[in-house]
Amino acid sequence: MGLDFLDLNFRVEKRFRIRIPREKAAELFKNGNTSDPPPGCWTDIRVSDFVSLVETLVAEQNPECKLEIFEGVKQDIIECLDLDESEVTPEAWLYRDLGFW
């Protein structure tokens, strides 16, 4: 996990009032794209993979949360990397497409 991903985790935890356990994030990357990762990375995940993790954690830790999860995660990604809104789609790869590091 790079600094951008850690920054995203902190933003998402604050927005949704949850905690993202390190082991859950590590498992997400372990199960990511390890067969064809971008140069310099050992894995990559799609935005939708991260959103699914956040949805699960919100349901477990903050079920009364009424925020739209994809839109919140999307906003945090945009703010993390100063991206255009159109770049952040569920199908986008965090490292390959969005430039996380």
C-alpha atoms as one frame of an Amber mdcrd trajectory, in Angstrom:
protein
   0.000   0.000   0.000   1.265   3.418  -0.911   0.781   6.784   0.692  -2.106
   7.683  -1.616  -4.011   4.593  -0.515  -3.348   5.367   3.144  -4.602   8.916
   2.578  -7.734   7.500   0.928  -8.280   5.131   3.858  -8.104   7.995   6.373
 -10.513  10.120   4.328 -13.005   7.257   3.942 -12.782   6.350   7.628 -13.570
   9.939   8.572 -16.381  10.370   6.022 -18.212   7.147   6.927 -17.136   6.958
  10.592 -15.634   3.501  10.194 -12.266   1.835  10.700 -10.612  -0.028   7.840
  -8.548  -2.796   9.440  -5.110  -3.246   7.892  -5.728  -6.952   7.417  -8.872
  -6.219   5.370  -6.978  -3.792   3.127  -4.103  -6.279   2.765  -6.571  -9.038
   1.846  -8.137  -6.762  -0.762  -4.759  -6.249  -2.434  -3.819  -9.916  -2.092
  -6.970 -10.836  -4.012  -6.476  -8.038  -6.562  -4.886  -8.182  -9.988  -1.558
  -9.892  -9.314  -1.284 -11.509 -12.757  -0.929  -8.243 -14.693  -0.083  -5.421
 -12.273   1.130  -2.010 -13.451   4.904  -1.409 -13.520   6.368  -1.050 -10.050
   3.354  -2.601  -8.284   2.720  -6.165  -7.200  -1.070  -5.822  -7.433  -3.901
  -3.452  -8.365  -7.587  -3.187  -7.485 -10.586  -1.562  -9.099 -12.504   1.287
  -7.509 -15.481  -1.087  -7.242 -13.373  -3.525  -5.150 -12.588  -0.798  -2.641
 -16.209   0.413  -2.619 -17.374  -3.143  -1.845 -15.037  -3.272   1.145 -16.332
   0.087   2.389 -19.957  -1.054   1.935 -19.267  -4.143   4.047 -17.542  -2.148
   6.779 -20.262   0.517   6.873 -22.909  -2.210   7.237 -20.930  -3.741  10.112
 -19.699  -0.632  11.907 -22.086   2.215  11.061 -25.353   0.771   9.733 -27.238
   4.017  10.392 -25.040   5.830   7.848 -27.207   7.334   5.108 -24.390   8.509
   2.818 -24.143   7.115  -0.718 -20.999   5.038  -0.533 -19.772   5.102  -4.133
 -20.231   8.885  -4.377 -18.406   9.431  -1.082 -15.484   7.190  -2.041 -15.372
   8.829  -5.477 -15.153  12.293  -3.902 -12.356  11.145  -1.594 -10.401   9.695
  -4.542 -10.869  12.933  -6.504  -9.610  14.987  -3.563  -6.688  12.611  -2.893
  -5.293  12.832  -6.397  -6.801  16.037  -7.758  -8.553  14.088 -10.523 -11.392
  14.986 -12.844 -14.711  13.482 -11.783 -15.047  11.601 -15.088 -11.879   9.595
 -14.384 -13.232   7.884 -11.275 -15.520   5.060 -12.366 -16.239   1.701 -10.717
 -14.178  -0.021 -13.440 -11.076   2.174 -13.015  -7.933   0.587 -11.573  -6.542
   2.554  -8.619  -2.896   2.354  -9.688  -2.979   1.710 -13.430  -5.745   4.192
 -14.337  -5.844   6.712 -11.503  -2.176   6.920 -10.566  -2.338   5.915  -6.912
   1.012   5.303  -5.350
